[in-house]
């Protein structure tokens, strides 16, 4: 039987800006570290607004300028199965965390948490919706995501060989 790979699911509302940005950055960092094939990484939305669509063009463009490719990603909605398939389900804000807590099946092994709780500078804070901040909003999201993703990856890598 194959060993279960640690799994991380990033969650926002429609899965077209914050959560795919976190997925793309985390994938990039894990690939650069040589551990992506040992992990399961995905993103999803709490709502079905954009299922099957690519990330927002502004998210794609800002991420590309920093070397992250979000173009292969497609939006999907969180499913009940996710709570059994992913070790960590990380919400982009408190509202998403409450929504995830409300739909989590009893006995699911997933750990629900705020994504930025893995950062140093933004612990306990929400990843802001970049739509309200214009171009600077998308850059602020990337700043936060890069820091939290790097710290999260270090935490997961430390546990891979235990």
N, C-alpha and C positions, 0 to 999 in steps of 0.2 A: 504494500500500500504506500502511495506517495505521501511524503510529509506535507502537511498543510503549510502553505506559505503565509507569512503574516500579511494581513490585508488592511489597507487604509482607504476609506471612502470619504471624499470631501463633498459637503452638501451646502447648497444655497437654494434660492427660490426656483429659478427656471433653468439652472445648469448651463448658462451661456456666458457668464462673466467671472464671478468670484471663484466658484468651485472648479471650473475647467482651468482657470489660471493656476490654482493651487495644484491640481492634478498635473498639469504640464510642467510646472516648475519642479515639483517633487519627482516626477519621472526623469526629467533631465538630470537632476542632482544624483538620483539613484543610479542612472546609467553611467554617469561620469565616475561614480564611486565603484562601479562594477557589480552592483547588487540588485539591479532592477529585475533580473530573471529569478531572483529569490523572493520577490515581493508580489503582492497583488495590489494594484493601484487603480482607482476609478473615481468618478465623480457622478453626482446625480442631483436632481432638483426635488424639492418638496411638492412642487406642482407640475402639471403636465403641459405647461404653456408652450414649450419649445421642443418637445420630444422629436428626435431625429435631426434637428437643426444643428449647424456648426456654432461655435462660440461667436459672440458679438464681434463684428469686424474691428471695433476699437480695442477690444481685449487682445485679439489676434495681432494687431499692428503694434501695440505697445509691448506685448510679450516678445514679438519677433525682434524688436530693436534691442532687446536684452539677450537674444539668442535662444528663446524658447519657441518651439513650434506647437501651436495649438490646433493647427488645421486638420489633423486626423480625428479630433475629438467630436463627438456628437452627443447632444443632450438626451438624457433619459430621466425617468422619474424613479425615486427611491421605491424599492419593493420590500415586501416582508422578508423575502429570502436574504436580502442584504444584511439583515440583523444576525443571520447565522453564518454568512460568508465572510464578513469583514470583522477583524478584531477591534478596529477603531473606526468609529463613524464620527467625523469631525464637522461640526456646524460652523458656518461662517458668522453667525450672530446668535444672540439669545433667543430670538423668535424662532429660528430654525431648530435650535436645541429643544425648545418646548414642543415644537411640532414632532420632532423625532421621538421625544420621550412619550408623547401621546400615542404614537403608532407602533412603538416597539413591542413585539410579541413577548408575552411573559416567558421568562426563562432564557431569553436570547443572550448569548455570550458576549455580544458586542459591548465595548465601552464607548459611551456617548460623552462627548466633551466639546468644548470650544476649541477651534483650531488655534487661535492666537494664544491659548494657554501654553503653547509650546514656544512662544517667543519670549524674549527678554524684555523688550521695550513696551509691548502691548498686551501683556497678560491680563485676562479678564475683560478685554475689550472686544467689540464687534469689528469684523472687517467691514468697512463702510461700503455702501452701494456706490460704485464709481459713477453711475449715471448722473448723480447730483453734483459731482465735482469737476465735470468736464475732463479735459486731458489730464489735468493734475490729479483728478480722482483715480484714474486708471494707473498712474504712476505711484500714487500712495498705496494702492492695493498691492502692486508689485513689490514695493518696499517691504510691506508687512508680510506678504506671502513668502518672499525669499528668506527672510529671517526665520519665520516659524517653520518653513519646510526644511531648512538646513538643520535646525535643532531637533525637529521630529525625526529626521533621517538618522542623525547621530544616536538618538535614543533607541531607535529600532535596530540599527546595525549593531549596537552594543549587546543586544539580546539575541542576535541571529545565531551565534555559535555557542550559546549556553545550553 
